Amino acid sequence: MKIHNFFKVTFVIFIAISVTQSSCVKPPYKPDYENASGTIIGKEICSPNGIDDYWLIDLSVYPNTKQYGDTLIVNSIKYTNVVKTKDLTADIKIIGYKVSIDFYISKTKIETTGYSCEVPITYLLKEITIINVFDI
């Protein structure tokens, strides 16, 4: 009788351990997009209306941020992690504005083409496609 109960208890413990161990096997979720915080530092100038211009973002707000972009000097200030995007909404197209961004990034640098102004100011940088933008 005691042996029978011992086997029942051992079996229940074995099942409980098996269930808890099997549910912990999944790896943690890793999103397919990137996230970084940045400062809006300016924009390219290549269209007369300014609507189609790329905006420049320096992703160096916090130390130890992954390197996504390139070093660039804008208005005599050196930035070290600059990317460009066309996805900014009108309310954050403010130079000096700080944002946290969820984004996809191009694998190669994008050259701006189709200039429609006399003296375009463009930069060869990686482009980000913004998913979400948050104020910081």
C-alpha positions as CSV (number, residue, x, y, z in Angstrom):
1,M,0.0,0.0,0.0
2,K,2.8,2.4,0.9
3,I,4.7,1.5,-2.2
4,H,1.6,2.1,-4.3
5,N,1.1,5.6,-2.8
6,F,4.8,6.3,-3.3
7,F,4.6,5.5,-7.0
8,K,1.4,7.7,-7.4
9,V,3.2,10.7,-5.7
10,T,6.3,10.1,-7.7
11,F,4.3,10.0,-10.9
12,V,2.4,13.2,-10.1
13,I,5.7,15.0,-9.3
14,F,7.2,13.7,-12.6
15,I,4.2,15.0,-14.6
16,A,4.3,18.4,-12.9
17,I,8.0,18.8,-13.5
18,S,7.6,17.7,-17.2
19,V,4.8,20.2,-17.8
20,T,6.7,23.1,-16.2
21,Q,9.9,22.3,-18.1
22,S,8.3,21.9,-21.5
23,S,6.5,25.3,-21.2
24,C,9.8,27.1,-20.5
25,V,11.6,25.9,-23.7
26,K,10.4,28.7,-25.9
27,P,13.1,31.3,-26.6
28,P,12.3,34.9,-25.7
29,Y,10.5,37.0,-28.4
30,K,12.9,39.0,-30.5
31,P,11.2,41.7,-32.7
32,D,12.1,41.9,-36.4
33,Y,12.6,45.7,-36.1
34,E,15.2,48.0,-34.4
35,N,14.7,50.6,-31.7
36,A,16.8,53.6,-30.8
37,S,16.5,57.1,-29.5
38,G,17.5,60.0,-31.7
39,T,17.6,63.8,-32.2
40,I,16.2,65.4,-35.4
41,I,19.3,67.3,-36.7
42,G,18.2,68.7,-40.1
43,K,17.0,67.7,-43.5
44,E,18.2,67.3,-47.1
45,I,17.2,70.0,-49.5
46,C,16.2,68.7,-52.9
47,S,12.6,69.6,-53.6
48,P,11.1,73.1,-53.9
49,N,8.2,72.4,-51.6
50,G,10.2,70.5,-49.0
51,I,7.6,67.8,-48.7
52,D,9.7,65.0,-50.3
53,D,12.9,65.8,-48.5
54,Y,14.7,63.3,-46.2
55,W,15.0,64.3,-42.6
56,L,18.3,63.5,-40.7
57,I,18.3,61.8,-37.3
58,D,21.3,61.3,-35.0
59,L,20.7,58.0,-33.1
60,S,23.3,58.9,-30.4
61,V,21.0,60.2,-27.7
62,Y,22.1,57.4,-25.2
63,P,25.6,56.0,-24.8
64,N,26.3,52.5,-26.1
65,T,23.7,52.7,-28.8
66,K,24.2,50.3,-31.7
67,Q,25.9,51.9,-34.7
68,Y,23.3,52.2,-37.4
69,G,24.4,55.3,-39.4
70,D,27.4,57.3,-40.4
71,T,29.4,60.2,-39.1
72,L,28.3,63.5,-40.5
73,I,29.0,67.2,-39.9
74,V,26.0,69.5,-40.1
75,N,26.3,73.2,-39.4
76,S,29.8,72.6,-38.0
77,I,28.5,70.0,-35.5
78,K,29.8,66.4,-35.7
79,Y,27.2,63.7,-35.4
80,T,28.3,60.0,-35.2
81,N,25.2,57.8,-35.9
82,V,23.2,59.6,-38.6
83,V,20.4,58.1,-40.7
84,K,17.7,59.6,-42.9
85,T,14.0,59.1,-43.3
86,K,10.9,60.4,-45.1
87,D,8.5,59.0,-42.5
88,L,8.5,61.8,-39.9
89,T,5.1,63.3,-39.2
90,A,4.7,67.1,-39.3
91,D,4.5,67.5,-35.5
92,I,8.1,66.1,-35.0
93,K,9.8,67.8,-37.9
94,I,11.5,70.1,-35.5
95,I,15.3,70.4,-35.3
96,G,16.5,69.4,-31.9
97,Y,13.4,67.3,-31.1
98,K,14.2,64.0,-29.3
99,V,12.3,60.8,-30.1
100,S,12.4,57.1,-29.6
101,I,11.9,55.2,-32.8
102,D,10.9,51.6,-33.8
103,F,12.2,51.2,-37.4
104,Y,13.5,49.0,-40.2
105,I,16.9,50.1,-41.7
106,S,18.2,49.7,-45.2
107,K,21.2,47.4,-45.7
108,T,22.9,49.9,-48.0
109,K,23.3,53.6,-48.1
110,I,20.6,55.4,-50.1
111,E,21.5,58.1,-52.6
112,T,18.8,60.8,-53.1
113,T,17.8,61.1,-56.7
114,G,15.2,63.2,-58.7
115,Y,16.4,66.6,-57.5
116,S,14.0,69.4,-58.4
117,C,15.9,72.3,-57.0
118,E,18.9,74.2,-58.4
119,V,21.4,73.4,-55.6
120,P,20.5,70.2,-53.8
121,I,22.0,69.3,-50.4
122,T,21.9,65.6,-50.0
123,Y,23.8,62.9,-48.1
124,L,24.6,59.3,-48.8
125,L,23.2,57.6,-45.7
126,K,21.2,54.5,-44.7
127,E,17.4,55.0,-44.7
128,I,15.1,54.0,-41.9
129,T,11.4,53.1,-42.3
130,I,9.6,54.2,-39.2
131,I,7.1,51.9,-37.5
132,N,6.4,53.9,-34.3
133,V,7.7,57.2,-32.9
134,F,7.5,58.3,-29.3
135,D,8.5,61.5,-27.5
136,I,11.3,61.4,-25.0
